[in-house]
Amino acid sequence: MPKASPKIAVSATVSPPYLSYAELADYGRETIAAAMNSNAVLTTGLEAIGQEVAGFARAAFESAGEAARALLGARTLDDVMRLQTDFARRNFDGLVERTAKLSELGCSLVGASVDSWGKPSAR
């Protein structure tokens, strides 16, 4: 049985999508400018996230120090349990608050970074 060969029709009216040198240079400049804008937005957002994480670490360290001082002054097991429960509750509440803040910062960072690329021009 002979193999069927596909027939490819070539139209003389279709021209390849070549860009002129000027169009290619403009496209390159636009792409580099968009990349630089995106990098600036990304840098600013990552700095804000870093500051938030540093603030959380500082607050957690201070809270642990306060809890340790309070535990050293506890006189009964009930005092220890109450202090430990308060410490755990404060840390959990802080974790939830900071996680929400970091999530918000991350989402806005991604959105701003993607938006800084703008819409591609039709060529």
C-alpha positions in Angstrom: 0.0 0.0 0.0 1.6 3.3 -1.0 2.0 6.1 1.6 -0.2 9.1 1.1 1.8 12.2 0.8 0.3 15.4 2.2 -0.2 18.1 -0.3 0.9 21.5 1.0 -0.6 24.5 -0.7 1.6 27.6 -0.7 -0.1 30.8 -1.3 1.8 33.6 -3.1 -0.1 36.3 -1.2 1.3 35.2 2.3 4.4 37.1 3.2 6.6 36.2 6.2 6.2 38.6 9.2 9.6 40.3 9.0 10.3 43.4 11.1 12.4 46.2 9.7 15.6 47.2 11.6 13.9 50.3 13.0 10.9 48.3 14.2 13.2 45.6 15.8 15.2 48.3 17.5 12.1 50.0 18.9 10.8 46.7 20.1 14.1 46.0 21.8 14.0 49.4 23.5 10.4 48.9 24.7 11.2 45.5 26.0 14.3 46.7 28.0 12.3 49.7 29.4 9.5 47.3 30.5 12.0 45.0 32.1 13.6 47.8 34.0 10.3 49.1 35.2 9.3 45.7 36.3 12.6 45.3 38.1 12.1 48.6 39.9 8.6 47.6 41.0 9.9 44.1 42.1 12.7 45.7 44.1 10.4 48.0 45.9 8.0 45.3 46.7 10.6 42.9 47.9 12.0 45.6 50.2 8.6 46.1 51.7 8.2 42.4 52.3 11.7 42.2 53.8 10.8 45.1 56.2 7.6 43.3 57.2 9.4 40.1 57.9 12.1 41.9 59.9 9.3 43.7 61.9 7.6 40.4 62.6 10.9 38.8 63.8 11.6 41.8 66.1 8.1 41.7 67.6 8.3 37.9 68.1 11.7 38.3 69.8 10.4 41.1 72.1 7.3 39.0 72.9 9.4 36.0 73.8 11.6 38.1 76.1 8.6 39.6 77.9 7.1 36.1 78.3 10.4 34.7 79.7 10.6 37.6 82.2 7.0 37.0 83.2 7.5 33.2 83.5 10.5 33.8 85.8 8.2 35.8 88.1 5.4 33.2 88.1 4.7 31.7 91.5 2.3 28.9 90.8 1.7 26.4 88.0 -1.6 28.2 87.2 0.4 31.4 86.6 2.8 29.6 84.3 -0.1 28.0 82.3 -1.9 31.4 82.0 1.3 33.1 80.9 2.1 30.4 78.4 -1.4 30.4 77.0 -1.4 34.2 76.6 2.0 34.0 74.9 0.8 31.4 72.5 -2.4 33.3 71.8 -0.5 36.6 71.1 2.0 34.8 68.8 -0.7 33.0 66.9 -2.7 36.2 66.5 0.4 38.0 65.3 1.2 35.2 62.9 -2.2 35.4 61.3 -2.0 39.2 61.1 1.4 39.2 59.6 0.7 36.3 57.2 -2.3 38.3 55.9 -0.2 41.4 55.5 2.6 39.4 53.6 -0.1 37.7 51.4 -1.4 41.2 50.5 2.0 42.5 49.8 2.9 39.5 47.7 -0.3 39.7 45.6 0.1 43.5 45.1 3.8 42.9 44.1 2.9 40.3 41.5 0.1 42.5 40.1 2.3 45.6 40.0 5.2 43.7 38.4 3.1 42.2 35.7 1.2 45.5 35.1 4.6 47.3 34.6 5.2 45.3 31.5 2.1 46.9 29.9 0.3 45.5 26.9 2.4 44.1 24.1 2.1 46.2 21.0 0.6 44.5 18.0 3.1 43.8 15.2 
